[in-house]
Amino acid sequence: MAYTKCITLSILLLFTLLGAANAEKLPATDVKRCAGNKPFPLEVRVAGCIKPPCIIYKGTVQVFEIDFVSHKFVTNVTALVKATTLGVITVPYELPDEVAAVCPNLMYGAYCPLYPTEDVTYYFEFPIGEYPEIGVKIEIYLVDQDHDIVTCFTCDIKVKKGVSGNKVAELN
């Protein structure tokens, strides 16, 4: 009888802890699909932003967490960004190599290679340069070693004047 009570208590404790962990998780940011039939992430969290346009400050680093699924065997993944302003001007947004390299920035002990149906989280520190204070649509896509798109999404941002000194906007 004591054994049954112990198991019941353990199960209740587990559900309580799981509920508390889920309560801590920030809600997903409302990002959009890329044009075409590109794979969409499971979830994207942008620090400090649930409903775009996300306010992003010049001279800071904006943190994204991107949950995605690998649909094939992947040995390498690279992050690429395009920025569109005024609805017509699209340019590549160069990322530092250490940021663009997805595999070393996977969270929760994940690492490459990735196997089909494996889901992982990429910790993406997006450096915000000294750009005009305008609205921008960013397209973030992750490509594998064969240049196939692993996942892709767009997010509207609004660049604003930052505070002095570099700051990292992080998720809790």
Salt bridges, closest charged atoms under 4 A:
ASP30 OD2 - LYS32 NZ 3.54
ASP30 OD2 - LYS51 NZ 3.16
GLU43 OE2 - LYS25 NZ 3.52
GLU43 OE2 - ARG45 NH1 2.63
GLU65 OE1 - ARG45 NH2 2.89
ASP67 OD2 - ARG45 NH1 2.78
GLU133 OE2 - LYS58 NZ 3.79
ASP144 OD2 - LYS72 NZ 2.96
ASP146 OD2 - LYS72 NZ 2.89
ASP148 OD2 - LYS72 NZ 2.66
